[in-house]
């Protein structure tokens, strides 16, 4: 099965649960269906749900370094699909790449996600977004950018639009205007990480393409300058 002996012990002692892909390997090896293996409906078992403590507070899986300081775990693009099943699995989180940034405050949980696609240009694909964990979707602020972990769309980096408490949804907006805004239901959101910093090997373009807003501002400034020139002198 290509797993460590210590991990088998953790499964036997109920200290961890095998992920879906490993259970599938078990089932194939023993020529069983997934339902036969776990004796319950697979869709109910593996529908991602956050783990809660006794008081109903979401339990977030983290890792720490040798000095008991929280790491920043990196979720690369190649691990984004697995993150939907493993986001609350301590074993999965412990296997992610880790790093620390000295300028980020201690005592706060951060996670990094590799950006894919061009929906948030000028941030380039491959940039790393470092996010601060947000516990409740109602704490999302309109206009700020976040990494949303959703059941339907996976990991997306978007700007928050209007929040609708009546139907518990948030509008997600791309900075690239080619992409239309769309709503996401609160029940579809697994995690939210507020963008605090980014790391990129692509530097900003010193001469960006003019937008309608920038052209309008330039025209207004020109009109103001012309008016000053034509103003009669005392």
N, C-alpha and C positions, 0 to 999 in steps of 0.2 A: 504493500500500500504506500510505500515511500513516506512513512511518518516516523517520528522519533518514539523510542520506547517510553520516554517520560510522558508523551502525549497520550499513549494508550492508557497509562495509569490514571491520567486526569479524566479520561472518558469513563474508566471503570469505577472511579471514586465519585463520579458525578460533579467534578470540579470544572468541567468544560463539556461542550457539545460539539460533535463533528459538524463541519459545514456541509452544505448540500452536495458539492462536487465530490467530497470524500464519501458521503453516504452512497452516492451513485456508484462509486467504485466498489464499495462493499456489496451492493446489490448485484452488480454485474458479476463479481467474483463468485458469489454463492448462488447465482442464477435465480434471484428473487426479484419481485417487483418492489418499488419503493414503498408502496402501501404495506406489503407483507413484511418488509424489513422493520418498519417503525410502528406498524399496527395502528395507524391513524391516517386521516386524510392528509395527503402531502401538501395540498394548497393551504390548508389551515395551519399546518406545522411551519411552513416556510414562507408564509406571508410576513414580510419584515415588520416587526413591532418593537418599539423601544422597551427596554427593561426598566422596571420601576422599583423603587425601594418600598419599604413598609408604609411610608407616608404618601406614596404615589408620585414621588419626584423622579424624574428621568435619570437613570444611571448612565453616565457617560464613560466609555472605556478609554483609558489613557495609558501611557507608558512613562516611566521616569528613568533618569540616569543614575549613576552610582552614588550621587549625592542627594538622591530623592527629589530632584527637580524635574518638573514636567518637561517632556520632549515636545517638539513640534513634529508630528508625524506627517509625512508626505504621501499623498495619494496621487501617483502618476496616472496618466491616461490608461495605461495597460492594466491598472488595478481598479479602474473606476467601476467596471461591471461587478467585480467581486465585492466592492465596498457596499453595495446595496444589500447584500446578505451578511457581510461581516462587520458592518459599522458598529454593532454593539457586542461583538465577539472579542474579548481581551486577547485571545491568541492571534486573531487576524490583525488586530491593531499592533501587537508587539512585533509582527513580522514586517511592518511597513518601514521604509527608510525614515531616519530620524535626524534632526539637527536642532540647533538652538540659535537664537538671535539675541545679542546682548541688549539691544535697544527696546525690546518688548518687555513690558512689566511682568514681574513674577506674580504668581498667584492667580493668573488668568490662563485659561485653556485655549491654545491655538492649534490650528491644523492647516496644512498647505495642500492646495489642489492645483494640478497642472491644467492650464487652460487649453481647450481645444475648440476649433471652429473660429469663424471670424465675426461672430455676432456681437463681440464687445470691442471691436476696433475703436481707437488705435492700439489697445493692448493686443499684442500679437499672440497667435497660437504658440503654445510652449511656455508662455509666461507662468510663473507660480504665484497664485493668489494666497496670501496668508490671512486666514480668517479667525476671528474671535467667536467662541461658541455663544449662541443666543438660545436661551432656554425656552422662550415662548414666542410664537409667531406674532402675538399682539405687540411685542416690543420692537418689531421691524419699523424703521422710520422711512417715510416716503422720500425718495430722491437718493438714498444711500445705496451702495452696491453690496451684494451678498452672494455667497455660494449656497444655493438651495439643493438639498438632497431630496429628490422626489421619487415616488414609486413609478410614475409614468414616464418621466423624462430623464431619470438618472441624475447626474451631477450637472448643474447649470449655474453659470455665473451671470447674474442679471441685476439690473437696477430696480428697486422696489417702487411700484406705482401705488395707486389707491388701494386701501384695505376696505373690505366690505364685511362688516361684522354680522350682518343679517344672514348672509349665506357662507360666512367664514371662508373668504377667499382673498387672495392678493394678486394684483396685476403685476406681471413681470415684464420688464422693458429692456430691450437691447440698445446699447449705445450706437450700434450700426443700424441706421434707419431703414435699411433694406428689409429688416426683420420686423414683423408686426408684433405689438404687445399681445400678451395672452394671459388669462387668469389661471391660477392654480388653487385648488381647494386646500384648506388647512389640513384636512385629514390625509391628503396625498403627500404632505411634507414629513420627511423623516428627521431631518436636521437642518439647522440654519446657522451659517457662519458669516459674521459681518466682516467685510474686507477691511483690513488694517494696513496692509502693505503688499507690495508685489516685487518679484524678482524676475528680471528679463535680460536676455542677451541682446535684445533689439532696442536700440536707442531711439528716442522720439525723432521724427522727421523735422528738420529745422525749417522747412518750407512746406507746410501742409496745404492741401488743396483748399481754396476758398469756399466757404459755405454761404448760403443765402444770408445768414445772420451776420457773418463777418463783412460781406459786401454791403449790407444795409448800414452797418456801423461806419464803414469807411465813407459811404456816401453822405451820411449825416455829418461826419467830421469835416468833409470837404465843403458842404454847404455852410457850416458854421465858420470855416476859415474864410470863405468868399464873402460872407456877410460882414466879417470883421474888416476885410480889406475895403469893401464898398461903404463902410460906415463913415459918414462925414466927420471931419476933424474939427474940433472947436478952435 
